[in-house]
Amino acid sequence: MSAGSDRVMFTVEADKGFNYLSYDDSFVCQKKNHFQITVRTGLNSGSAQPHYIYDAESCSAVPIDAFYLHFYGIKVNSAESYIYL
């Protein structure tokens, strides 16, 4: 199990198909179904790859068997609706 100081780092880049609007502080997709997102993950320490994660529900370390990352967009005029990417 890794030390408590290890933190998972995420870098998300909108590679193409998005314009940044500074006045809205948001990214807008230019064309429907025509964009690219790159995601990088890692630990910020030099430790080995983690094999366990602390599960607060069971108060124990459990093995990592999968890692999922979900992306979605939010419509400005309808903030309660999510668009899954």
N, C-alpha and C positions, 0 to 999 in steps of 0.2 A: 504494500500500500504506500502511496506516495506521501510525502510530508505535507502538512497543512498549508505551507506557503506556496505550493504549486497552484497555479491558476490556469484555466483553459483560456486561450486567446482565440478570438475570431477576427478575421479580416474579410469584409464583404466589399466587393467592387462591382459597380455597374459598368461593365465593359463597353457595351454598345446598345443603342436603342433608347437611351434615356437622356433627357435634358434636365439640367438643374435650374430651378427657378429660385433665385435668391430672395425675391420679395415674399415667396411662400415658404421658403426653407424646405423645399421638397423636390423630389425627382418625378418627372412626368414621362411616361412611356410614349414614344413617338408613334409606333405602329403596333397594332394588336398582334400578339403572337410572334413578335420579331424583336427579341432582346437577348442579352447574354449577361449572366451574373457569375462571378468567380468568388468562391469561398475558400479560405485557408483556415485551418485549425491547428492548434499546437499548445504545448505547455510553455510557460515563460521561464522555466528553470531548465537546467541541464539534465534533469533526472530521466530515467528510462520511461518508456511508454507505459501509461497506467493500465492496470488489469482489473482494478476494483474501484468502486465508487461508494461513498457513504450514503446509505438510504435512511433518511430521517424517520420514515414510517416504521421500519423494522429496527431502527437503532443499531444497524450492523453494516459491515462492508459486504457488498454483493458484487459478483463478477460482471464485467461489462460484456454483454453479448451482442449489442447493436448500438448504433449511433444514428439518430435521425435529426435532420434539420429541415424545418418547414419555413417557406417564405410566402408572404402574402402582401397584397397591396390594399390600400384603403382609399375609397373614393372620397374626395374632398366634400362633395355635396351630400354624401351619405356615409358618415363615419362609422356607423354600426354595421355596414356591409363589408365583408372581406372578400378579396379576390385571391384565390390560391394560385401560386405560380408553379 
